[in-house]
Amino acid sequence: MIHVFHGFLGSPEDFAFLQGENVILHNLYELKEFPQISPEDILIGYSMGARIAMEIAHEYQFNLKKLVLINTNPGLESIEEKNQRRKFELSVLNELKTKNQEEFLAYWNEYPIFFHDAPLSPMPEERYQRSAELFDRFALSKQENFLPELIQNKDKVLWIVGLFDEKYMEIATERIMPHGIAVRGIPGGHRLFQHPEELKKLLSHEGIL
């Protein structure tokens, strides 16, 4: 089975191009607990969804077939980095709680990391109302640094990055590639689900699909 986890402010429909009888597109807004996985399962996660996939892999001691991580962070290494990140997260949470969806999407789409991406479309209002809870629950500042585990299980890890996403290209080249973890690039920015054909072709070439 292939389990797919979308990103913050996203939806399962972002990865509809992977839909199949052996694919489960998880809805993070309804994720009460982590799914049970078997040694033959594959986890695919994008951004926040990739951090969730790493947490699941950790919980199952990497007793899985493959972990595919798209434009994500393996975890922060120092208390200083976590404190800085938490300040950013708190500012985002404040915006989420004080702006309506249209205002917040305008604010969020302006971040430089999304310069090469199409803006996100509005989501059902009930999902937006739960976005702050989701953002805080899976905050990067609260995440462990999973890099040592990724290195230890590198034969099971595929790291995918947008070639125009400078921030995550830096993470890939400085923290991932030096340890021999397989890294593949796709011409695009941070929101690689907006490049379904390229992403599907890569996953097929790597034997994931």
Backbone bond lengths (Angstrom), bond angles and torsions (degrees), N, CA, C in turn:
res aa  C-N    CA-C-N  psi(-1)  N-CA   C-N-CA  omega(-1)  CA-C   N-CA-C  phi
1 M - - - 1.458 - - 1.536 109.95 -
2 I 1.318 116.12 142.54 1.461 122.14 176.66 1.525 108.31 -108.51
3 H 1.322 117.09 122.16 1.461 122.71 178.53 1.528 108.36 -104.47
4 V 1.332 117.16 127.21 1.464 121.88 -176.79 1.529 109.46 -118.77
5 F 1.344 115.61 132.46 1.461 122.04 -177.11 1.533 109.73 -122.92
6 H 1.335 116.15 118.25 1.469 121.15 -178.24 1.526 110.98 -77.12
7 G 1.316 116.45 179.91 1.463 121.57 -176.66 1.519 113.56 -99.33
8 F 1.321 115.05 -178.85 1.458 122.59 177.78 1.524 110.16 -60.09
9 L 1.323 116.53 135.18 1.468 125.07 -177.33 1.525 113.12 65.46
10 G 1.333 115.85 9.38 1.452 120.14 179.23 1.511 111.44 -96.29
11 S 1.326 115.31 -163.72 1.458 120.90 -179.98 1.519 108.55 -156.34
12 P 1.339 117.32 162.46 1.475 119.45 176.48 1.525 111.46 -56.38
13 E 1.330 116.26 -30.84 1.469 120.26 -177.96 1.532 112.44 -62.69
14 D 1.339 117.07 -20.23 1.471 119.83 177.75 1.520 111.11 -58.90
15 F 1.342 115.92 -27.91 1.464 120.58 -177.13 1.526 111.44 -114.83
16 A 1.328 116.12 28.29 1.465 120.83 178.99 1.525 111.93 -59.39
17 F 1.338 117.00 -24.68 1.468 120.58 -179.61 1.530 112.19 -68.55
18 L 1.338 116.94 -10.74 1.463 120.83 176.42 1.529 111.60 -98.66
19 Q 1.329 115.85 -0.32 1.461 121.00 -174.82 1.527 111.23 -53.63
20 G 1.326 116.38 135.72 1.458 122.75 177.68 1.506 109.47 -171.31
21 E 1.327 116.44 169.83 1.460 119.55 -176.42 1.526 112.74 -67.25
22 N 1.324 117.14 -20.23 1.468 119.98 178.96 1.527 111.97 -104.91
23 V 1.348 116.64 17.50 1.464 121.81 -177.59 1.530 110.07 -120.04
24 I 1.331 115.15 131.69 1.461 120.68 173.64 1.521 108.26 -114.06
25 L 1.335 116.54 118.16 1.464 121.86 177.60 1.532 107.33 -94.26
26 H 1.312 116.55 101.93 1.454 120.72 -174.55 1.531 111.52 -76.74
27 N 1.315 115.55 141.42 1.459 122.90 175.37 1.526 107.69 -97.91
28 L 1.330 117.54 109.44 1.466 120.94 -175.53 1.522 112.26 -63.33
29 Y 1.328 116.82 -26.06 1.462 120.00 -179.19 1.535 111.40 -71.18
30 E 1.318 115.81 -15.90 1.469 120.69 -179.91 1.527 111.54 -114.02
31 L 1.316 116.88 10.87 1.461 121.35 -175.04 1.535 110.00 -82.28
32 K 1.322 115.72 91.69 1.466 120.44 -179.75 1.521 111.13 -78.30
33 E 1.319 115.71 -37.50 1.466 121.61 177.98 1.512 108.67 -146.40
34 F 1.321 116.25 162.58 1.459 119.76 -178.25 1.530 110.40 -70.08
35 P 1.340 116.78 145.04 1.464 119.32 177.86 1.525 111.00 -70.14
36 Q 1.317 115.55 153.05 1.460 120.02 173.94 1.517 108.03 -78.16
37 I 1.316 116.34 137.97 1.461 120.12 -179.98 1.526 110.03 -127.55
38 S 1.321 114.82 159.70 1.459 121.57 179.45 1.525 109.40 -115.90
39 P 1.338 117.28 168.59 1.473 120.40 179.88 1.525 113.92 -61.09
40 E 1.337 117.43 -16.24 1.467 120.63 -179.27 1.525 112.36 -96.94
41 D 1.312 117.23 2.14 1.462 121.01 -176.49 1.523 112.58 -84.21
42 I 1.335 115.12 153.48 1.461 123.65 176.45 1.527 108.16 -118.40
43 L 1.326 116.26 135.14 1.460 121.51 175.64 1.521 109.03 -109.68
44 I 1.327 117.09 128.83 1.459 122.57 175.56 1.523 107.53 -121.79
45 G 1.319 117.31 122.90 1.453 120.07 -179.99 1.511 111.65 -133.95
46 Y 1.326 114.98 144.76 1.462 121.37 178.18 1.525 109.75 -117.13
47 S 1.342 117.42 126.28 1.459 123.91 174.67 1.533 110.55 55.65
48 M 1.327 119.41 -117.14 1.462 120.46 176.39 1.530 111.05 -57.67
49 G 1.326 116.55 -38.84 1.458 120.38 178.87 1.515 112.67 -62.61
50 A 1.335 116.45 -31.13 1.467 120.28 176.70 1.525 110.53 -70.58
51 R 1.337 116.62 -35.10 1.470 119.06 176.69 1.523 110.31 -65.53
52 I 1.333 116.35 -37.02 1.453 120.55 175.70 1.527 110.13 -65.43
53 A 1.323 116.76 -42.31 1.470 120.48 178.35 1.528 110.88 -60.64
54 M 1.337 117.55 -38.55 1.461 120.30 176.86 1.525 111.83 -64.71
55 E 1.335 115.93 -38.60 1.468 119.80 177.99 1.526 110.54 -63.01
56 I 1.330 116.78 -41.08 1.459 120.51 179.27 1.522 110.50 -66.70
57 A 1.333 116.89 -44.15 1.464 120.71 177.75 1.528 110.28 -58.77
58 H 1.326 116.28 -41.70 1.466 121.42 177.88 1.527 110.30 -62.01
59 E 1.331 116.52 -45.82 1.469 121.25 -178.51 1.527 111.07 -60.61
60 Y 1.335 116.29 -35.67 1.465 121.15 -179.39 1.528 112.13 -95.85
61 Q 1.324 116.57 14.42 1.473 122.57 177.91 1.532 111.89 51.75
62 F 1.322 114.92 38.14 1.467 123.50 178.05 1.525 112.41 58.17
63 N 1.326 115.90 28.48 1.454 120.79 175.49 1.529 108.87 -84.48
64 L 1.336 114.07 68.37 1.462 122.57 -178.40 1.518 108.45 -146.77
65 K 1.343 115.29 173.40 1.459 119.10 -177.24 1.521 112.24 -83.26
66 K 1.336 116.63 -45.76 1.469 120.14 -176.35 1.522 110.56 -155.56
67 L 1.322 114.92 145.74 1.461 122.65 176.05 1.525 107.52 -122.39
68 V 1.333 116.32 113.38 1.463 121.68 -178.03 1.522 108.24 -108.12
69 L 1.325 116.53 119.33 1.466 122.64 -173.96 1.524 109.65 -117.74
70 I 1.329 116.36 122.66 1.461 121.71 -174.22 1.525 109.96 -114.10
71 N 1.334 116.70 120.32 1.472 123.04 175.99 1.532 112.00 43.22
72 T 1.328 114.60 70.63 1.458 118.55 -178.06 1.515 110.46 -140.97
73 N 1.323 115.28 -178.12 1.464 122.70 179.83 1.523 107.35 -120.27
74 P 1.333 118.91 128.35 1.466 120.43 -178.38 1.521 113.14 -70.99
75 G 1.329 116.75 -11.22 1.459 121.02 -178.39 1.514 110.81 132.61
76 L 1.303 116.17 149.85 1.467 121.35 -179.16 1.526 109.78 -84.10
77 E 1.329 115.48 146.59 1.461 119.84 -170.68 1.520 114.62 -96.07
78 S 1.317 118.37 -22.09 1.467 119.82 -174.86 1.528 111.55 -128.98
79 I 1.328 114.98 159.37 1.467 120.58 176.28 1.524 110.23 -61.98
80 E 1.328 116.24 -38.15 1.471 120.46 179.64 1.529 110.94 -60.63
81 E 1.347 116.17 -44.62 1.466 119.89 178.33 1.527 110.77 -62.38
82 K 1.330 116.79 -41.21 1.464 120.68 -179.29 1.528 110.72 -66.53
83 N 1.330 117.07 -38.54 1.464 120.05 178.53 1.523 111.63 -65.89
84 Q 1.325 115.92 -41.66 1.468 120.29 177.52 1.512 111.03 -63.77
85 R 1.317 115.70 -43.18 1.461 120.47 179.25 1.526 110.31 -63.64
86 R 1.340 116.55 -39.26 1.459 119.17 -178.12 1.528 111.39 -64.46
87 K 1.322 116.94 -35.68 1.463 120.35 176.49 1.524 110.00 -60.93
88 F 1.325 115.94 -43.45 1.465 120.32 177.62 1.524 110.67 -62.80
89 E 1.335 116.52 -45.58 1.464 120.76 -178.79 1.531 111.87 -60.91
90 L 1.317 116.15 -40.64 1.464 120.04 179.94 1.529 111.19 -65.68
91 S 1.336 116.12 -34.89 1.468 118.99 177.74 1.525 110.38 -68.59
92 V 1.329 116.69 -38.67 1.469 120.38 177.37 1.525 110.14 -66.31
93 L 1.319 116.74 -43.17 1.466 120.28 178.91 1.523 111.35 -60.38
94 N 1.317 116.11 -38.03 1.461 119.82 177.36 1.525 110.94 -63.38
95 E 1.339 116.18 -42.17 1.468 120.51 178.13 1.530 110.61 -64.08
96 L 1.328 116.03 -41.47 1.460 120.32 -179.78 1.525 111.55 -61.79
97 K 1.316 115.71 -36.55 1.464 120.48 -175.26 1.527 113.05 -84.74
98 T 1.332 116.91 -17.37 1.469 119.32 -175.53 1.530 113.69 -111.57
99 K 1.336 117.78 -14.04 1.466 120.76 -179.02 1.523 110.32 -107.92
100 N 1.320 116.35 150.10 1.452 118.32 170.49 1.532 108.20 -77.15
101 Q 1.311 116.22 173.28 1.471 119.46 -172.85 1.523 112.65 -61.07
102 E 1.307 117.76 -43.14 1.467 120.78 -179.36 1.524 110.91 -60.87
103 E 1.316 116.39 -43.20 1.469 120.92 179.77 1.525 111.10 -66.67
104 F 1.334 116.04 -42.26 1.467 118.07 -177.95 1.527 111.63 -68.08
105 L 1.329 117.24 -41.90 1.463 119.35 179.41 1.523 111.22 -61.91
106 A 1.334 117.17 -38.29 1.465 120.29 176.69 1.525 110.10 -61.86
107 Y 1.326 116.07 -43.28 1.477 122.15 178.40 1.528 110.71 -64.30
108 W 1.338 117.53 -46.28 1.465 122.20 -174.97 1.526 111.45 -69.98
109 N 1.327 116.97 -41.30 1.469 120.58 -177.90 1.524 113.10 -66.86
110 E 1.345 116.14 -15.51 1.464 120.38 -179.82 1.524 113.17 -82.46
111 Y 1.330 117.96 -8.77 1.465 119.11 -179.79 1.524 109.92 -62.12
112 P 1.347 117.47 138.02 1.475 121.15 -177.27 1.528 113.43 -55.28
113 I 1.320 117.42 -29.81 1.466 120.40 -178.03 1.522 112.04 -60.85
114 F 1.345 116.35 -22.85 1.463 120.76 -177.91 1.526 112.66 -102.23
115 F 1.327 117.25 16.46 1.461 122.34 -175.13 1.527 112.04 -56.86
116 H 1.336 116.89 -36.81 1.465 120.61 -176.54 1.533 112.84 -94.45
117 D 1.318 116.79 8.65 1.460 120.77 -176.05 1.527 112.17 -109.26
118 A 1.320 115.51 156.76 1.465 120.41 169.56 1.523 108.13 -74.30
119 P 1.321 118.42 146.84 1.470 120.20 179.64 1.521 111.40 -64.95
120 L 1.319 115.60 152.50 1.457 120.41 176.92 1.522 110.21 -72.23
121 S 1.307 115.57 144.86 1.467 121.15 176.16 1.525 109.76 -87.55
122 P 1.323 117.19 156.90 1.466 119.92 177.49 1.526 111.18 -59.04
123 M 1.314 115.94 149.69 1.459 123.00 178.73 1.532 108.46 -112.20
124 P 1.331 117.27 169.19 1.462 118.25 173.82 1.533 110.43 -54.71
125 E 1.296 117.18 137.96 1.466 121.21 -173.27 1.526 112.35 -58.81
126 E 1.325 117.40 -33.32 1.468 119.76 -179.92 1.524 111.22 -63.25
127 R 1.353 116.40 -34.49 1.469 119.40 176.96 1.523 109.98 -69.45
128 Y 1.323 115.47 -42.90 1.465 118.04 -179.67 1.521 110.67 -59.84
129 Q 1.315 117.43 -37.91 1.457 121.23 -179.03 1.531 112.12 -65.03
130 R 1.323 116.44 -20.71 1.462 120.83 179.53 1.521 112.77 -99.77
131 S 1.330 116.95 0.23 1.464 121.07 -174.86 1.526 112.67 -66.31
132 A 1.318 116.87 -37.77 1.473 119.29 -179.86 1.525 110.49 -63.87
133 E 1.325 116.08 -43.46 1.463 120.51 178.50 1.521 110.72 -60.58
134 L 1.329 116.73 -43.99 1.463 121.94 -179.88 1.526 111.00 -65.23
135 F 1.330 116.50 -44.02 1.463 121.31 -179.12 1.530 110.91 -61.34
136 D 1.322 115.99 -40.17 1.460 119.68 -178.87 1.526 111.57 -76.18
137 R 1.312 116.88 -38.27 1.463 120.88 -178.62 1.518 111.70 -61.05
138 F 1.324 116.26 -41.33 1.462 120.59 -177.77 1.532 111.77 -110.73
139 A 1.322 115.89 37.44 1.465 121.46 -179.47 1.529 111.01 -63.86
140 L 1.314 116.13 138.77 1.464 121.04 178.46 1.525 111.45 -59.78
141 S 1.325 117.21 -34.91 1.468 120.20 -178.32 1.526 111.89 -65.82
142 K 1.325 117.06 -20.56 1.470 121.16 -179.54 1.527 112.23 -95.55
143 Q 1.323 116.07 -7.83 1.457 120.89 -175.67 1.522 111.79 -80.89
144 E 1.302 116.44 145.89 1.461 120.58 171.91 1.528 109.30 -68.55
145 N 1.327 115.00 162.87 1.460 119.25 170.88 1.529 107.14 -86.69
146 F 1.325 116.03 104.78 1.454 120.83 -175.83 1.525 113.27 -86.64
147 L 1.323 117.94 0.50 1.461 119.93 -175.72 1.528 113.28 -55.65
148 P 1.343 120.26 -44.97 1.465 118.85 178.46 1.532 112.96 -56.79
149 E 1.329 117.00 -38.96 1.470 120.09 178.79 1.522 111.33 -70.10
150 L 1.332 116.14 -37.23 1.464 119.57 177.76 1.526 110.27 -62.97
151 I 1.311 115.84 -41.08 1.469 120.34 178.96 1.527 110.31 -64.90
152 Q 1.310 115.93 -43.83 1.462 121.07 -179.21 1.526 111.83 -63.16
153 N 1.325 116.10 -30.66 1.464 121.17 -178.02 1.524 111.74 -115.58
154 K 1.325 116.43 33.37 1.463 121.17 -170.94 1.526 113.84 -60.12
155 D 1.328 117.98 -25.90 1.461 119.60 179.55 1.526 112.05 -68.64
156 K 1.328 116.30 -14.48 1.462 120.65 179.77 1.529 112.12 -102.97
157 V 1.330 116.79 1.44 1.468 120.55 -172.78 1.530 111.42 -110.98
158 L 1.328 115.28 133.37 1.464 121.66 170.73 1.518 107.15 -123.28
159 W 1.334 116.37 122.42 1.470 123.09 -176.90 1.522 108.31 -106.99
160 I 1.328 117.39 122.65 1.462 122.09 -178.80 1.528 109.32 -116.57
161 V 1.320 115.90 135.67 1.466 120.23 -176.39 1.523 110.16 -137.38
162 G 1.335 115.95 148.04 1.454 121.35 174.20 1.518 109.81 -78.82
163 L 1.311 116.84 125.75 1.467 120.72 -174.36 1.528 112.86 -64.62
164 F 1.338 117.36 -21.42 1.463 120.14 179.83 1.533 112.30 -98.57
165 D 1.314 116.13 2.39 1.458 121.83 179.80 1.528 107.77 -91.16
166 E 1.322 116.77 91.94 1.463 121.11 -171.86 1.528 112.92 -59.47
167 K 1.319 116.56 -42.58 1.464 120.56 -177.63 1.526 111.48 -61.30
168 Y 1.328 116.02 -47.30 1.465 119.23 -175.71 1.525 112.33 -82.87
169 M 1.316 117.08 -21.70 1.465 119.45 170.08 1.528 109.58 -65.81
170 E 1.326 116.04 -38.08 1.466 120.17 178.00 1.531 110.71 -63.96
171 I 1.328 115.86 -42.97 1.473 119.42 176.94 1.529 109.84 -60.46
172 A 1.329 116.33 -44.95 1.466 120.65 -177.77 1.526 112.08 -63.42
173 T 1.335 116.37 -44.16 1.467 119.85 -175.70 1.525 113.47 -77.73
174 E 1.333 117.07 -30.18 1.461 119.69 -175.99 1.522 113.95 -96.11
175 R 1.345 117.17 -28.92 1.460 118.88 -173.82 1.528 113.90 -116.28
176 I 1.308 117.95 -20.64 1.462 120.37 -174.09 1.530 112.36 -106.10
177 M 1.315 117.02 -55.54 1.462 121.20 -176.29 1.524 114.03 -59.75
178 P 1.346 119.72 -39.67 1.458 119.19 -178.24 1.532 114.59 -60.14
179 H 1.328 116.69 -17.50 1.458 120.46 -178.59 1.521 112.77 -98.35
180 G 1.319 117.16 7.64 1.458 120.59 176.10 1.516 114.75 80.49
181 I 1.324 116.89 13.19 1.462 120.31 175.01 1.524 108.58 -76.48
182 A 1.319 117.00 135.35 1.467 121.29 -177.61 1.531 110.40 -65.66
183 V 1.328 115.80 122.57 1.469 122.01 179.16 1.524 108.94 -120.79
184 R 1.327 116.00 132.07 1.458 121.46 177.55 1.530 108.76 -127.56
185 G 1.319 116.28 142.40 1.460 120.62 -178.64 1.523 112.15 -113.24
186 I 1.322 115.25 148.19 1.462 122.30 176.00 1.528 107.65 -126.56
187 P 1.346 118.55 134.29 1.467 119.67 176.98 1.528 109.70 -61.72
188 G 1.300 115.68 109.47 1.460 120.79 -178.23 1.509 109.45 168.55
189 G 1.325 115.78 173.88 1.450 120.84 179.65 1.512 112.09 -91.74
190 H 1.337 116.11 -135.39 1.464 119.39 -176.95 1.529 112.16 -81.02
191 R 1.313 117.32 -38.83 1.467 121.25 -175.21 1.530 110.69 -85.73
192 L 1.317 115.33 74.39 1.466 119.71 -174.25 1.522 113.09 -69.51
193 F 1.337 117.63 -15.49 1.468 118.34 174.64 1.523 111.25 -65.79
194 Q 1.337 116.59 -13.95 1.462 120.36 175.61 1.530 112.10 -79.69
195 H 1.344 116.00 1.65 1.465 122.46 176.38 1.530 108.18 -124.10
196 P 1.340 116.95 63.36 1.466 120.71 -171.90 1.525 114.77 -60.63
197 E 1.321 117.47 -40.18 1.470 119.08 -177.11 1.517 111.15 -65.60
198 E 1.346 116.29 -44.94 1.458 120.25 -179.53 1.521 111.30 -65.15
199 L 1.334 115.26 -41.19 1.461 119.23 -178.34 1.532 110.74 -68.30
200 K 1.319 116.44 -43.29 1.460 120.11 179.43 1.531 111.19 -64.60
201 K 1.327 116.10 -39.49 1.466 120.51 178.21 1.523 110.78 -62.68
202 L 1.327 117.16 -42.83 1.454 120.97 179.34 1.527 111.05 -64.13
203 L 1.331 116.37 -46.16 1.469 120.39 -179.43 1.530 110.88 -62.90
204 S 1.315 116.75 -36.47 1.466 119.93 176.84 1.517 111.04 -67.30
205 H 1.329 116.04 -43.66 1.473 121.06 179.96 1.519 111.10 -61.82
206 E 1.343 116.61 -33.69 1.468 120.55 -179.04 1.525 112.74 -86.48
207 G 1.335 116.34 3.75 1.462 120.10 176.80 1.509 114.73 77.77
208 I 1.338 116.66 16.65 1.457 120.69 179.88 1.521 110.77 -79.49
209 L 1.334 116.35 -39.71 1.464 121.51 -179.04 1.545 110.78 -100.13
